[in-house]
Amino acid sequence: MEISDEIEQRLVAAVGRAAFVETDAVSLDTTIEDLGLDSADMVQVVFEIEDEFDISLADQGVEGVATVRDLVALLARARAPSAAE
């Protein structure tokens, strides 16, 4: 499933809120390390994304996320029709 620009922008905004940074400081290539986030902070990022998109990311492999682009891919997998089965 391809993610629209609007969805990407909403995800970037959600990451910015969770990381307490301005949205314009976050791009698809921003790394989790660039944002200064640790594993506990990533839990908050996941909660923010789940709230924003009304989905669950619990089974999507959050451990492998290194960039915001990875979060977009994670969201795409979670929103894919087969993920709901």
Number of C-alpha atoms within 10 A of each C-alpha: 11 12 13 10 9 9 16 18 15 16 25 25 22 22 27 20 16 19 20 10 13 12 17 9 12 19 17 15 12 16 17 20 10 12 18 9 16 10 11 8 15 18 14 16 21 19 19 20 24 17 12 14 14 11 14 17 17 11 9 14 9 16 8 10 16 15 18 21 18 18 23 19 17 19 24 17 18 19 19 13 10 8 12 10 5
